[in-house]
């Protein structure tokens, strides 16, 4: 509790003159960056001036102090950014903070869960005798920290008790302000929902129950919002993508819609799913369960022998899935090893779908589409919520063929709406900035990737050059790291109400249509598609007027959901690895800094090897080449280098791992 200081009297401070302004982004290491109209400034941890991550701040440029030259592993540069200090917080991003309550009479001190907020918040212990040491709480800030004053606040709620097994995940949920309960009206509306096949057919839905439709999803999936069919019609391949007709059950401005709109997405945490829709819909009425008739929106795409779409039709349908496969079962069928108990007719359709998917993928790559070779790590929990394994999920033929079918459907729906000038929400991915790609050139030169690839073409964002780099990396030890670095250099895809190109998919028009159970933008697209096909409803103008802010809101909620999911996985992953303190691991250097280098294990966990673990020798940072160089021995530790490390310590609450280099031979 060395950083704590009891509250003192506020002192008035003279307002500074006009200075650069921007949003402060703080790293877990304590320092931060502020992007302003005058450029980006580095802010040392000692110069935060009581500001929190996300605050709009005013900064005063300062002289660069060599000891403040720090490298943030995602930032990529050192020493070329001017330094500054926060002189005023213009707008606060946090009115309340989630943290752990610690008794320190006469105070109750809330230690923020977010490591990017290095200020404890003081409360008076006598005001909250019911709160116990170690409890998770939400505290509303009444006084923000300054040079002469500590932060103070009032306890708003107790999120969980210290002895709760899932307290850490509850705190992640609370910190990201994720809604976990639906309104009574929403639940009542969901409970009354029914498929009503006769009613659907009477409304003009096409009866496709005799078509062979099947689903392929992760083994642990609970909601099935997309199904596939594939057959031959008039010499063309008819690829059918059938999506749960969520918009039928969730009309605009209904109670369910308002709840779903705020959430904008389902959140997939390590130990639970926080659904966008009540489970009566997401896991039952809307879910395309095998043997159950369901309302759907169908996209039939007719492809010739060159896998070119000759025409596409969209319409509401009634389907009945004939089979539910996991990705593993589908892959076994494609491999033909006989381990999957799949009948011959379904196996034939899987092989035909795989053939079509390969053709679509090749055509997309020729057009400039880019594929990234990444691995997704999921922690498997036992019945008591304890981590029992880290499961790695990589792209397979089975996952790729479903991805290609969904990408094609999304592309066709977007083209259909945009060509008619019809309002909708689109998925837009802008090209990467030349600066972000140019930063990778020295790294790629170290890996000897640019002998046959033009560095200038790569920096300019040439899809062919980017593909070539990823292709050269394939099969090498650093392949996944290179793929990750290139991916990080890209801009985020976002939802927009205006159609724009999708750089990564080499598409002029793209949207999200295939997951309306878990993504609100897909639900919007379904409504717009129906309005184009069957006429505008009475609420159409109101819906169109809301598209821009809904797109922006959905993009923001997507980022929040991804952060919460990642943090929950990291917590359980580090909890799992805490059993292996002292064990040695193979690793790849994933980032270098003035204070050490970051390593990535084969199971994707990352941690720090601090400089002190490299011995007494002084190591200088070569930021341009992303390497540390020993000044006496010339020993080099560079990005992508394979190393053997020993786990020194694991801190699940901080989501932090510390390593040291393993002795030779271990």
Secondary structure in CASP SS format (residue, H / E / C, confidence):
PFRMAT SS
TARGET T0000
AUTHOR 0000-0000-0000
METHOD secondary structure of the structure
MODEL  1
X C 1.00
X C 1.00
X C 1.00
X C 1.00
X C 1.00
X C 1.00
X C 1.00
X C 1.00
X C 1.00
X C 1.00
X C 1.00
X C 1.00
X C 1.00
X C 1.00
X C 1.00
X C 1.00
X C 1.00
X C 1.00
X C 1.00
X E 1.00
X E 1.00
X E 1.00
X E 1.00
X E 1.00
X E 1.00
X E 1.00
X C 1.00
X C 1.00
X C 1.00
X C 1.00
X C 1.00
X E 1.00
X E 1.00
X E 1.00
X E 1.00
X E 1.00
X C 1.00
X C 1.00
X E 1.00
X E 1.00
X E 1.00
X E 1.00
X E 1.00
X C 1.00
X H 1.00
X H 1.00
X H 1.00
X C 1.00
X C 1.00
X C 1.00
X C 1.00
X C 1.00
X C 1.00
X C 1.00
X C 1.00
X E 1.00
X E 1.00
X E 1.00
X E 1.00
X E 1.00
X E 1.00
X E 1.00
X C 1.00
X C 1.00
X C 1.00
X H 1.00
X H 1.00
X H 1.00
X C 1.00
X C 1.00
X C 1.00
X C 1.00
X C 1.00
X C 1.00
X C 1.00
X C 1.00
X C 1.00
X C 1.00
X C 1.00
X C 1.00
X C 1.00
X E 1.00
X E 1.00
X E 1.00
X E 1.00
X E 1.00
X E 1.00
X E 1.00
X E 1.00
X E 1.00
X E 1.00
X C 1.00
X C 1.00
X C 1.00
X C 1.00
X E 1.00
X E 1.00
X E 1.00
X E 1.00
X E 1.00
X E 1.00
X E 1.00
X E 1.00
X E 1.00
X C 1.00
X C 1.00
X E 1.00
X E 1.00
X E 1.00
X E 1.00
X E 1.00
X E 1.00
X C 1.00
X C 1.00
X C 1.00
X C 1.00
X C 1.00
X C 1.00
X C 1.00
X C 1.00
X E 1.00
X E 1.00
X E 1.00
X E 1.00
X H 1.00
X H 1.00
X H 1.00
X H 1.00
X C 1.00
X C 1.00
X C 1.00
X C 1.00
X C 1.00
X C 1.00
X C 1.00
X E 1.00
X E 1.00
X E 1.00
X E 1.00
X E 1.00
X E 1.00
X E 1.00
X E 1.00
X C 1.00
X C 1.00
X E 1.00
X C 1.00
X C 1.00
X E 1.00
X C 1.00
X E 1.00
X E 1.00
X E 1.00
X E 1.00
X E 1.00
X E 1.00
X E 1.00
X E 1.00
X E 1.00
X E 1.00
X C 1.00
X C 1.00
X C 1.00
X C 1.00
X C 1.00
X C 1.00
X H 1.00
X H 1.00
X H 1.00
X H 1.00
X H 1.00
X H 1.00
X H 1.00
X H 1.00
X H 1.00
X C 1.00
X C 1.00
X C 1.00
X C 1.00
X C 1.00
X C 1.00
X C 1.00
X C 1.00
X H 1.00
X H 1.00
X H 1.00
X H 1.00
X H 1.00
X H 1.00
X H 1.00
X H 1.00
X C 1.00
X C 1.00
X C 1.00
X C 1.00
X C 1.00
X H 1.00
X H 1.00
X H 1.00
X H 1.00
X H 1.00
X H 1.00
X C 1.00
X C 1.00
X C 1.00
X E 1.00
X E 1.00
X C 1.00
X C 1.00
X C 1.00
X C 1.00
X C 1.00
X E 1.00
X E 1.00
X E 1.00
X E 1.00
X E 1.00
X C 1.00
X C 1.00
X C 1.00
X C 1.00
X C 1.00
X C 1.00
X C 1.00
X C 1.00
X E 1.00
X E 1.00
X E 1.00
X E 1.00
X E 1.00
X E 1.00
X E 1.00
X E 1.00
X C 1.00
X C 1.00
X E 1.00
X E 1.00
X E 1.00
X E 1.00
X E 1.00
X E 1.00
X E 1.00
X E 1.00
X E 1.00
X C 1.00
X H 1.00
X H 1.00
X H 1.00
X H 1.00
X C 1.00
X C 1.00
X C 1.00
X C 1.00
X C 1.00
X H 1.00
X H 1.00
X H 1.00
X H 1.00
X H 1.00
X H 1.00
X H 1.00
X H 1.00
X H 1.00
X C 1.00
X E 1.00
X C 1.00
X E 1.00
X E 1.00
X C 1.00
X C 1.00
X C 1.00
X C 1.00
X E 1.00
X E 1.00
X C 1.00
X C 1.00
X C 1.00
X C 1.00
X H 1.00
X H 1.00
X H 1.00
X H 1.00
X H 1.00
X H 1.00
X H 1.00
X C 1.00
X C 1.00
X C 1.00
X C 1.00
X E 1.00
X C 1.00
X C 1.00
X E 1.00
X E 1.00
X E 1.00
X E 1.00
X E 1.00
X E 1.00
X E 1.00
X E 1.00
X E 1.00
X E 1.00
X E 1.00
X C 1.00
X C 1.00
X C 1.00
X C 1.00
X C 1.00
X E 1.00
X E 1.00
X E 1.00
X E 1.00
X E 1.00
X E 1.00
X E 1.00
X E 1.00
X E 1.00
X E 1.00
X E 1.00
X E 1.00
X E 1.00
X E 1.00
X E 1.00
X E 1.00
X E 1.00
X E 1.00
X H 1.00
X H 1.00
X H 1.00
X H 1.00
X H 1.00
X H 1.00
X H 1.00
X H 1.00
X H 1.00
X C 1.00
X C 1.00
X C 1.00
X C 1.00
X C 1.00
X C 1.00
X C 1.00
X C 1.00
X H 1.00
X H 1.00
X H 1.00
X H 1.00
X H 1.00
X H 1.00
X H 1.00
X H 1.00
X H 1.00
X H 1.00
X H 1.00
X H 1.00
X H 1.00
X H 1.00
X H 1.00
X H 1.00
X H 1.00
X H 1.00
X H 1.00
X H 1.00
X H 1.00
X H 1.00
X H 1.00
X C 1.00
X C 1.00
X C 1.00
X C 1.00
X C 1.00
X C 1.00
X C 1.00
X C 1.00
X C 1.00
X E 1.00
X E 1.00
X E 1.00
X E 1.00
X E 1.00
X E 1.00
X C 1.00
X C 1.00
X C 1.00
X C 1.00
X C 1.00
X E 1.00
X E 1.00
X E 1.00
X E 1.00
X E 1.00
X E 1.00
X E 1.00
X C 1.00
X C 1.00
X C 1.00
X H 1.00
X H 1.00
X H 1.00
X H 1.00
X H 1.00
X H 1.00
X H 1.00
X H 1.00
X H 1.00
X H 1.00
X H 1.00
X H 1.00
X H 1.00
X H 1.00
X H 1.00
X H 1.00
X H 1.00
X H 1.00
X H 1.00
X H 1.00
X H 1.00
X H 1.00
X H 1.00
X C 1.00
X C 1.00
X C 1.00
X C 1.00
X C 1.00
X C 1.00
X E 1.00
X E 1.00
X E 1.00
X E 1.00
X C 1.00
X C 1.00
X C 1.00
X C 1.00
X H 1.00
X H 1.00
X H 1.00
X H 1.00
X H 1.00
X H 1.00
X H 1.00
X H 1.00
X H 1.00
X H 1.00
X H 1.00
X H 1.00
X H 1.00
X C 1.00
X C 1.00
X C 1.00
X C 1.00
X C 1.00
X C 1.00
X C 1.00
X C 1.00
X H 1.00
X H 1.00
X H 1.00
X H 1.00
X H 1.00
X C 1.00
X C 1.00
X C 1.00
X H 1.00
X H 1.00
X H 1.00
X H 1.00
X H 1.00
X H 1.00
X H 1.00
X H 1.00
X H 1.00
X H 1.00
X H 1.00
X C 1.00
X C 1.00
X C 1.00
X C 1.00
X C 1.00
X H 1.00
X H 1.00
X H 1.00
X H 1.00
X H 1.00
X H 1.00
X H 1.00
X H 1.00
X H 1.00
X H 1.00
X H 1.00
X C 1.00
X C 1.00
X C 1.00
X C 1.00
X E 1.00
X E 1.00
X E 1.00
X C 1.00
X C 1.00
X C 1.00
X C 1.00
X C 1.00
X E 1.00
X C 1.00
X C 1.00
X C 1.00
X C 1.00
X E 1.00
X C 1.00
X C 1.00
X C 1.00
X C 1.00
X C 1.00
X C 1.00
X C 1.00
X C 1.00
X C 1.00
X C 1.00
X C 1.00
X E 1.00
X H 1.00
X H 1.00
X H 1.00
X H 1.00
X H 1.00
X H 1.00
X H 1.00
X H 1.00
X H 1.00
X H 1.00
X H 1.00
X H 1.00
X H 1.00
X H 1.00
X H 1.00
X C 1.00
X C 1.00
X C 1.00
X C 1.00
X C 1.00
X H 1.00
X H 1.00
X H 1.00
X H 1.00
X H 1.00
X H 1.00
X H 1.00
X H 1.00
X H 1.00
X H 1.00
X H 1.00
X H 1.00
X H 1.00
X H 1.00
X H 1.00
X H 1.00
X H 1.00
X H 1.00
X H 1.00
X H 1.00
X H 1.00
X H 1.00
X H 1.00
X H 1.00
X H 1.00
X H 1.00
X H 1.00
X H 1.00
X H 1.00
X H 1.00
X H 1.00
X H 1.00
X H 1.00
X H 1.00
X H 1.00
X H 1.00
X H 1.00
X H 1.00
X H 1.00
X H 1.00
X H 1.00
X C 1.00
X C 1.00
X C 1.00
X E 1.00
X E 1.00
X E 1.00
X E 1.00
X E 1.00
X E 1.00
X E 1.00
X E 1.00
X E 1.00
X E 1.00
X C 1.00
X C 1.00
X E 1.00
X E 1.00
X E 1.00
X E 1.00
X E 1.00
X E 1.00
X C 1.00
X C 1.00
X C 1.00
X C 1.00
X E 1.00
X E 1.00
X E 1.00
X E 1.00
X E 1.00
X H 1.00
X H 1.00
X H 1.00
X H 1.00
X C 1.00
X C 1.00
X C 1.00
X C 1.00
X E 1.00
X E 1.00
X E 1.00
X E 1.00
X C 1.00
X C 1.00
X C 1.00
X C 1.00
X E 1.00
X E 1.00
X E 1.00
X E 1.00
X C 1.00
X C 1.00
X C 1.00
X C 1.00
X C 1.00
X E 1.00
X E 1.00
X E 1.00
X C 1.00
X C 1.00
X C 1.00
X E 1.00
X E 1.00
X E 1.00
X E 1.00
X E 1.00
X E 1.00
X E 1.00
X E 1.00
X E 1.00
X E 1.00
X C 1.00
X C 1.00
X C 1.00
X C 1.00
X E 1.00
X E 1.00
X E 1.00
X E 1.00
X E 1.00
X E 1.00
X C 1.00
X C 1.00
X C 1.00
X C 1.00
X C 1.00
END
